[in-house]
Amino acid sequence: MRLPLPRAGRLDHTDGGDLMKTWTPSGAMAFTVEITSTNVRRGDVIQIGGQPCRVADLFQLPYGAKRLLFESGELLTMHPRTRLVALRVLRRW
């Protein structure tokens, strides 16, 4: 499964006239990885409903579950058996 990369990091006008910030890695190596609640990281990009969502924060829940907060403000709860495919950027400084 291939995940599309979001557009370049600039402000774009949407149909409603709102400004929407988009993100893409520039010059960084990106690869897909299967994630679970144990190995999900901030910065992972998960495609949900055809929309790429970048993980902004993680909250540990009981019984090994995690709640993911995306940059768009949406929440997703991953249970220990949940498996998703994400785009992960390899950052080398």
C-alpha positions as CSV (number, residue, x, y, z in Angstrom):
1,M,0.0,0.0,0.0
2,R,1.5,3.3,-1.0
3,L,0.6,6.5,0.8
4,P,0.6,9.8,-1.1
5,L,2.8,12.5,0.2
6,P,1.0,15.8,1.1
7,R,1.8,18.8,-1.0
8,A,4.8,21.1,-0.3
9,G,5.0,23.0,3.0
10,R,3.2,26.2,2.1
11,L,-0.2,27.8,2.8
12,D,-2.9,26.9,0.2
13,H,-6.4,28.4,-0.2
14,T,-9.1,25.8,0.0
15,D,-12.6,26.1,-1.5
16,G,-14.0,27.8,1.6
17,G,-11.4,30.5,1.5
18,D,-9.7,29.1,4.7
19,L,-6.0,28.7,4.9
20,M,-4.7,25.1,5.3
21,K,-1.2,24.3,6.2
22,T,0.2,21.3,4.3
23,W,3.4,19.4,5.0
24,T,5.9,17.3,3.1
25,P,9.4,16.2,3.8
26,S,12.0,18.0,1.7
27,G,15.1,16.0,0.9
28,A,14.3,13.4,3.6
29,M,13.9,9.7,3.0
30,A,10.4,8.5,3.7
31,F,9.2,4.8,3.9
32,T,6.1,2.9,4.8
33,V,6.0,0.9,8.0
34,E,3.3,-1.1,9.8
35,I,2.5,0.5,13.1
36,T,0.9,-0.7,16.3
37,S,0.1,1.0,19.5
38,T,3.6,0.0,20.8
39,N,5.7,1.5,18.0
40,V,3.7,4.6,16.7
41,R,5.6,7.8,16.8
42,R,5.0,11.6,16.6
43,G,5.4,12.6,13.0
44,D,4.0,9.4,11.5
45,V,1.6,10.1,8.6
46,I,-1.4,7.8,8.6
47,Q,-3.9,7.8,5.7
48,I,-7.5,7.8,7.1
49,G,-10.4,8.1,4.7
50,G,-8.1,9.1,1.9
51,Q,-6.7,12.0,3.9
52,P,-3.1,11.9,5.2
53,C,-3.0,12.7,8.9
54,R,0.2,13.5,10.8
55,V,0.5,12.4,14.4
56,A,1.1,15.5,16.6
57,D,0.8,13.9,20.1
58,L,0.3,10.5,21.8
59,F,-1.6,9.7,25.0
60,Q,-1.1,6.3,26.8
61,L,-4.4,4.6,27.7
62,P,-5.0,1.5,29.9
63,Y,-4.4,-2.0,28.6
64,G,-1.8,-0.9,26.0
65,A,-4.0,1.4,24.0
66,K,-2.9,4.8,22.7
67,R,-4.9,7.9,21.7
68,L,-3.4,9.7,18.7
69,L,-3.9,13.4,18.3
70,F,-3.4,14.6,14.7
71,E,-2.3,18.1,13.6
72,S,-5.9,18.6,12.3
73,G,-7.3,18.2,15.8
74,E,-8.9,14.8,15.3
75,L,-8.4,11.8,17.6
76,L,-7.9,8.1,16.9
77,T,-7.7,5.4,19.5
78,M,-5.4,2.5,18.7
79,H,-6.0,-0.7,20.6
80,P,-3.1,-3.2,21.2
81,R,-4.3,-5.3,18.2
82,T,-4.8,-2.4,15.8
83,R,-2.4,-2.5,12.8
84,L,-2.0,0.4,10.4
85,V,0.3,1.4,7.6
86,A,2.1,4.8,8.1
87,L,4.6,6.9,6.3
88,R,7.6,7.5,8.4
89,V,10.3,10.1,7.6
90,L,13.9,9.2,8.4
91,R,15.5,12.2,9.9
92,R,19.3,12.5,9.9
93,W,21.0,15.6,11.2
